[in-house]
Every structure is written in structure tokens, then in C-alpha cells.
Amino acid sequence: MSQFWKAWQKRKDTLQEKALHHHTDRSMENISDIELSLVIDENIMMIEKSLGDCDDLVIRRFRDKRDTDCAIVFLDGMVDRNIISEFIITYMTNPQIPVDLPASNELESTDGLRQVIRNVLSGTAVLMRNGESKAYLNNTRGWDRRSVDEPQTESVVRGPRDGFCETLCVNSALIRFRLKDPNLRVRHMVIGQRTQTDIYVMYIEGIAHPPMVQEVLARMEKINVDSILESGYIEQLIQDRRWSPFPQIQNTERPDKVVANLLEGKVGILVDGTPFALIAPAVFSQFYQSPEDYYERFYIATLLRLIRIISISIALLLPSLYIAFSAFHPEMIPSRLVIAMAAGRSTVPFPSLVEALFMELAIEILREASVRLPGPIGPTIGIVGALVVGEAAVSAGLVSPVMVIIVAVTTIGSFASPSYSAAIAIRMLRFPVMLLAGMFGLYGIMLFLIVILIHLSSLKSFGVPYMSPLSPLNLRGMKDLFIRAPHHLLRTRPTMFHVHDEIRMREDEKP
């Protein structure tokens, strides 16, 4: 008996050593992928040691109808306990039910410790039986999650009202609901040594360019980080030019937008734990286009698109033009307007550049503060704060009334961009162009625009020129650039993405 006890202790010490090969680093990559034992107590011990004896680790022991020791291992709060009690334990303990295992089409088995730990941490209940060197994985995920709701950052007047949530399977179902194409391919990846974040890469086989898809997958496979907490991690790690202020991968909360881009030959990336999906590759024209452009009649969509382009131009250049004209080129302003501007600036002690920088900085601070405040309070504080600051600055003689109007119009123009990432880039570039306008006038503005255009023309997103179809020029793509042509004229997909099936509306199907 003593020899048996010594052998058991030796076996126990060996298992502990294997399970805790790197006891100070319990990331999934450092958990030894040893095989499970025939003894259920040894398997439970390895799981407990691998997870560091967590207090939220639940182990429910019971005996099945064959009087065999069994155990279910799961994390508290991540599973539906009713499923475990009614559909697992009941099935295995009730002698009137003629099955040994729970009847589920999602029941899988594994014989490796690493796979067991991976599933426990993902919200799966792991079932083990004494005398079997494998574990059964039951999909019992049941944690609380946010339901499908209207997108918060991409609202439209006409269009679907459902948006992505933080659950990966729900988000992929929203895409499947709209895209019932058997050629839709979903590639599952797990990135993040510690977070073990599930990621879906989606594309349509037969439309998407295979080398582009392989490039996306290859860049993601090279990611070697501890954590992926949001899709922004992926976006920053796989984009082409990491120092560019312009977004080279589009993010969206809208399933219809992802489906529309998949149908154009692009790749969609869904990340578990975030409502923002990624779309690659991206071109500059996407960031002033809205899904609503394709739901309205073409002349309405064209008008709205042109208004957005003008608004983005105003948000970037209006303060700089005011600085250049007032400080360097007053002869280009009508005489009556010059007199009115001079009267307003008569009490202002600062040059126009300092005046503009002061007001723009104040507006940016108010805007950031309004975003961080609770929902009902934020917009109110932003509006009231802007009015109070503007009126107080004019009354104190620190800024002119014209400058307050220019800053207000500039801020409103920045809100017209459908893409938050693109709007941030415009807001950031507004300050260097103001400095150049204050030093060189219109020459500084033109120099800035030339440098920006050269930079944009040199950018690529997964091999696609960023300024396509404008540079290089593609006349077929111009039908959906500044204007939105009628649907019956958009019979082909954009060729800049090297799609295989270019036709999306057959000639005989034209209305």
C-alpha cells in the first residue's frame, strides 16, 4: 500500500511540474499541451494548477447512471447554469434517458490540456469521466451581452437600424442574414497570447482577389502580442503606412456596410468583444461616402455627397484661408468686408494666427469634454460651453466676431464626415496648415496641399492605390466617386480591387 502511495505522489508531482512548466507565465502559449489522464482527479488537478486556483473556477462532481465519477468544469458567470443542470447532468444521471452523453450537435472532444484550458476560458463547460483520457466540450456560453441596437456612430435617415454588438457569433450572423451566398468564406483566427481573442476574416470566394486575401491573412498571422482588446489593435498592426494620419482600413458598426464592401471584393474582419468591424482595403473616397447614398435616389445621393466634400474642405481650410487673407492678402477681400473685419479686430490684441489657434484649441477642448461626459449632459455642455466661451471672448476683445463665425462653421463642417477616423485626421491636419498660412499666406496653404496630395498618391492599402479611381485614373470608377450614378449604370464592380467577377448586374436584368 505504501508503494502505491509513493507511486501516486510521484505521478502527482510530475503532473504538477508539467502543468506549471512556466508557473510565472500562464498565457496559453506557455501551458504544456500534455495529454489528459485516465484518472479524473489528475485532470482536475492539472486544470486547477494551470488556472492558478481561481476562485471563479467551478467544479461540479457527480456520478452518472453507470456509477462512474464525472466532473464538469467551467468558469462562474460565463456559462448558462440551467443548460448544465438540465441538459448535461440530467441526461447523464437519469436512468430513464438511454444516452450516456448530452445530446448536442455542438458536443466535441479533446485529449489535450491546452485545448481544455482554452475552452474553459472561452465559456465552455468541460465534461470529464473517470477512466477516459479525453474531455467533452459543451457549448454552454451564457454570459450577459448587449443586444443588437442602432449604430451610435453611423446613423442614417434611411436604412437598416441594426448594428454590431460585442459578441462575435451575433455579428457574423448579422452578415449571414444579409448575404446568403454559399461562396462567403469565414476564416477563424485566435490572436493574443493572453486574451486569446477570436477573430473572423470574411470574404466572398470568386469575387475577392486571392492574393489580397492571402496578404490580409498573412499580416494577421504575423501579429504576436499579449492582447487584442478591440479591432483598433488589428487595424494599427496590419496597415501599410503606420505613420500616416489617414486611415487605411475602414471601421464600421453597420452590417449592411460590411456586406456591401464584401460584394465589392473586399475583406471584412470581425473581432470578438467589439462592435466595430474592419474593412480592407480602403480608399480615400470611402470616408466621405455613406450607406445612405445607395438607398436614396441618385440625384439626392449626389447632392449629399457633394455637401460632404464641401464640408470636409471647409473643416480643413477655412481657418487657414481667413488667416492668409487677413494677414497677407487683404487686397483679395472686397472692400466692405475688409472694413467690417477691421472694425471687429480693432480691439483684438493678437494676430489672426494666435486668434485662430486660441479659438480652435478651445473648441477642441470643449468637444473632447462633451464626449467624455454622460450622454444627456455631453451635447448640452458642448453647445452651451461654445456659446458662452465665444460670447465671452468677443466681449473681452480677445477674438473678433468673424473668427467666432469661422470656427463655428469649421466645427459644423467636421461633423458632416460619415467616418469618425477621417474626421479626426482632418481636425489634426487643420493646425499645421494654419501655421503655414500664418507664416507664408496662400503660398503656405498651396505647399501644404501639394505635400498632402503627394502623400495620398503614394499611399496604398493592401496593394490598392489610396486615391483610386482618381489616381491612377479609372474612368469606370468615376461613376461612384464624386457623384453616385443611377444603379442601372453601376453594372460592374470597381476594378481597382482586382475582382474576379466584375459583373453585378447583367445586361438582360437592367430595368
N, C-alpha and C positions, 0 to 999 in steps of 0.2 A: 504493500500500500504506500509506503514511504517513497519507493522508487517511482511509482506512478505520480505521486505528488511532485517530486523533483522534476520529472519529465514535463509535467504540466506547467510548472513555474518557468522552466527553461523555454518552453514554447511561448508562454505569455510574454517573457522578456524579449524574445526575438520579434514577436509581432509588434510590441511597443516600439522597438527600435526602428522597424521598417515604417510603421505608420508615422513616426516622428523623425524621419530622416533629416529634415530641416525643421526642427521644432520651433525655431525663432521666425520662420517664414512659412506661413500656411497658405500661400497662394496656390491655386490649382496646379500650377506647373511644378510645384515642389512637393506635392503629395505623391508618395510612391504608388505606382499603379500595380499593386500586388493583387494576386487572386484571392477571392474570398475563401473562407474556410468552411468545412462541413459542420463545424461547431458554431451554433448561433451566438453563444456568449463571446467567442473570439471576434466575430464580425462586429458585434455591438461595441466591444472594447476598442476596436480599431477606428470605428466611426467617432466614438466619443473623444478619443485622443486626437484624431485628425481635426476635429472641430474645436478642440480646446476646452472640452467640458462646458459647453454653452448652456446657460440656464433656460434658454428657449427651445432647446432640443428635447423633443418628446419621444419617449419610447414606450409603446403600449404592448405589453406581453399578454398572450392568451394561448389556449390550446385549441387546435382545430378538431374536427369531427373524428380524425384518426388518432387523437390524443398525442399530437406532435407539438412540441414547443414552437411557437411562432412569435414574431415581433414586427410591429410597424413603426418605422422611424420617420419623423417629419419635424418641421420647424413650426412652432406655435405662431398663429396669425397668418401663415402663408397657404394654408390648406382649408378645405371645407370639411369640418369635422363630421357633418352629417353623412357625407359620402363615405368616410372611413367607417363610421359606425354601422350604417345601413347596408352598404354595398360591398364592403370588404369583410369586416368581422362577422356580420350576419351570414354572409354566403359561406364562410369557412367554418362556422361553428354550428350552424343549424343542420341537423342530420336529415331533415326533410328535403333539403336542397341537394340535388345529386351532383354538384360540381365541387371541385377541390379549390379552384381559384376564382376570384371575382370575374364575372362575365363582362368583359370590356374589350372593345376593339382597339383601345389605346394601351393595353397591357403589354409591356416589353420586359425583357430580362437582360441581365448583365452579370458577369462574373468578376468584374474589376472594381477595386476600391475607389479609384478616381472617378469612374462613371457614377458610382453610388453617391459620392460626396457632391458631385456636380448636380445631380438631380435633386438631392435633398435641399441644396442651397437655392434651387430654382422653384421650389414649392411643390415638389413631387413627393408622394408618400412611398416609401420603400418597404416592401414586404419581404421578410426572410423566414425560412423554415429550417428547423434543425435537421441535419442530415443532407442538406442541399448546398452545394458550393456556388450558388447563384442567388441573386436578388431580383424581385419583381417590381417593376416601376409602374406606379399607378398615377395617372393624371388626375390629381385632386386639387389643382390650384384653385384657391377661392378667396384671395385677399381682396379687400375693398379697392375699387378703382373708380376713376371718374368716368361717367357715361359720355357717350357721343354728344357733342354740343356744337353750337355755331362757332366757326373760327373767330378768334379775337383780333387777329392782326390783318386779316384779309376779308373784310366784309364787302358784300356786293348787294346791289339793289335787286338784281335778277340773277338767280342761280341757286344751286343747292345750298342747304343750310347746315349740312353735317360736316364736321371737321374731325381730324385725327385726335386720338386721346393718347394716353401714356402706355397702352397695352399693345404689344406687337401683333398678336393674333387678331385683335379687333381691327387694327389699321390695315393689315393685309386683306381682311375680309371686306373692308370698305372698297378696296381696289378691285377685288374679285367680283363684288356686286355689280360694278360698272363695266368691267372688262371680262366678259365671258368668252375669252379666247383660249383655246387649248394650247396655243403657242406661247402663252405667258409663262415665263420661266422664273422660278424663285430659288435663289441660292442662299442657303443658310450659312452664316459665319458666327463665330464666337470670338470677340476681341476684348482684351483687357484681362491681364493675368489675375487680378483680384476681383474685379467686378463681374467678369465672365458675361459680358453684355451680348445678348442675342441680336443679330443683325440680319435683315433680309435684303438681298440685292435682286432687283426685279428688272426684267427686260422682255421684249417680245421677239422670240426667235423668228427669223425670216424678215424682220424689219430692221432691227438694230444691227449695226456694223460689228461683226465678231471681234476684230482686233481692238475696237474701242471697248467692248465689254470685257475682254481679257485684260486690257490695261487697267480698267477700274478694279477688277478683282485682284490683279497683281499688286496694285498700290495698297489695297486694303489688307492683303495678306502680309505685307511688309510692316504693318503697324505693330509695334511691340511696346505697349505701355501698360501701366498698372490698372488704369481705369478709363472707361468711356461712360461718362455721365450724361452726355447729351450729344445730339447729332453734330453740334458745332465742333466737337473734338475731331470727328471724322472729316468734316469739311476742311479744317485747317491742316490736317495731316496729309491729305491727298491732293490738294490743289496744286496747280503748276507753279505759280509765282507767289510765294508766301509773303513777299514784302509789298505787294500791290494793294492799294486801298480799295480796289474794285472787287466785288465778289465774283469768283469764277465758278462757283457752284451755287445753284439756286436752292433756297429752302422755302417750304410752304406747309401750311396746315390743311390744305384743301385736297381731298382725294380726287376730285374731278380734274384738278390741275396736274396731278401726277399722271393720271390716265391719259390726258391729252398729250403730255410730253412723251409718255411711253409709245403712243401711237405715232409720234414723230421720229422714233428711232433712238430715243434717249434711254438712260438708265436711272431707275429710281432706287433710293436707299432708305430703308426703314430701320430705325434704331429703337430698341426696347427702352421704355422709360421716358420717352419724349414725344410730344405731338407734332414735331417738326420733321418732315421728310426732306431728303435731298434729291436734287435732280442734276444729273451730269450728262453731257457737258452743258455749259451755259454760255450764251452770247449776250452782248450788251443790250440788244433790243428787248430781251425778255423782261428787263427790270422796269420798263415803263408800260408793259402790256398787262392786261388783267383778264381773267377768265370771262368776265362780263363782256369783253369785246366780241366774243363769239356767240353770245346769247342774244345780243341786240342786233337790229338791222345794220347793215354795213355802213350807211352814212352816219348813223348815230355813233357807232363804234369808232369810226374815223375821226369824228369831231372830238369825242372824249380822249382819244389817243393824242391828237394834236394839242389839246388843252394840257395834257400831262407833260408833253415835251416842252411846251412853253413854260409851264410851272417849274420844271426842273431847271431850265435855263435861267429863270428868274431867281430861283433859290441859290444858284451858283454865282451869278454875275451881277445882280442888281446892286448890292452894296459897293462892289468894286467900280462899277460904272459911275455911281454917284461920287465916289472919291476921285476918280480920274477926271471927271468933268468939272467938279467944283474946284479942284486944286491945280489942275494942269491945262484944262481945255475949256474955260468958261465961255470962250467965243463961239463954241458949238451949241450953246444953250440959247433959246430965244430970250430976247432982252427982258421981257416982262417977267419970265420965270427966274432970270438971274436976279432981278431986283427983289422978287419975293423971297428967294433963297437967301440973299444977302441980308434982308431985313430979319429973317428968322435966325440967322447966325450972328447977328450983331452983338449979342450978349454971351456967345459961346466962347470960352477962353482956350479951347483946344482946337487943333487942326482936324480936318474932316476924317483923317485916318484914325486918330485916337478916339474921336467921337463914335465912329462906326464900330471899332473894336470894343469899346465900352458897352454899347448897346447890344451887340451880338453876344458878347460874353454874358451879359445879364439875362438875355433871353434863353441862352443855353442852360444856364443855372436854373432858371425857373422851369424850363421844360424837363430837365432831369429830376428836379424836386417833385414836380407833378406826377411823374411816372412812379416814383418810389412811395408816394403817399397812398393811403387806402383808396379803393376805386371811386366811391362817390365824392371824396374830398379832392382828389388829384386834379381833375379838369377845372373845378371851381377855383382852386388856388392858382392854377396856371393862368386862367383868364383874368381873375381879379388882380393877381400879382403883376401881370404885364401892364394892365391899365394903370394901376397905382404907380408902378415904377416909371412908366412912360410919362404920365402926367406930372409926377414929382420932378423928374429930370428936366422937363421943359420949363416948369415953374421956377426951378432953381437956376436956369440958364446954363445947364451943363450940356444939353443937346438941343438941336433945332427941331421944330415940328416936322420938317420934311424928313429928317432922319428917322423919327419915330414911325412915320408912314412907310418908309422904305423897309425898315426892319420888320414891321408887321406884315407887309406884302411878301417879303422874303420868307418869313416863317410859315405863312399860309401856303406859299408855293412848295415848300419842302414837304408838307403834309399830303400833297397830291400824288406822290410817288407810291405805287402799289407795293413796292418792295422796301421793307424797313432797312435791309442791308445796303441797298443802293442809296437810300436817303441819308444814311449815316455817312457814306463816302462823300456825298455832295456837301453835307454840313462840315465835314472835316476839311475838304479842299477849299471851302469858302475863305478860310483865314489866310492861307498863303497867297491866294490871288488878290486879297485885299492889301496885303503887304506889298506885293509887286505893283499894284495900282497906285499905292501911296508913294512909291519910290520912282516909278517910271511912267505913270499915267496909262494911256491906252496902249502904249508900246509894251508895258509890263503885262497887261491883260492878254495881248496877242501872243507874247512869248509864252505865257502860261498855257494858253490854248494849244499852241503848236506842240509844246512838250507833252501835254496830256494826250493829244491825238496820236503822237508818235508812240507813246506808251501803250495806248489802247490798241493800236495797229500791230504792236509786237506781241501782245498777249495771245495765248492760246489756252483752250480748255480741252484737255484730252485730245489734242491734235486738231481741234476745230478753231479757226481764227475767231478772235473775240468780237471783231467788228463785222463779221458775216451778217447779211449778204452784201454789205456796203463795201467792205474791203476784205478780200478781193470781191470785185463787183460780180453779182449774180442777179441778172435781171428777173429771173423767175422768182427769186425770193423777195424782190422789191414789192410784190403784191401784198405782203404781210409785214411791212417794215414800218413806214410812217402812216400808211393808210391800211385799212382792212378791206380787201376786195370782197365782193359777194362770194358766198360759199360755192356757187356753181363754177366759179373761176379758180377756186383753190382745189383743183382736182389732183394735184401732186403734192407729195411731202417735200419738205425742204431738203435739197440735195447736199447742203453743206454738212449734214450729219452722215453722209455716205450710206444712206439707207438702201436695203436690198430691194424692197418692194416700194417703188416710188409712187404708184397709183393708189389713191384713196377714194376716188370717185370715178367709176367707169363712164365712158362716153355715152353708152346707152342708158345709164342711170341718171343722166343730167336732167334736172327739172325742165 
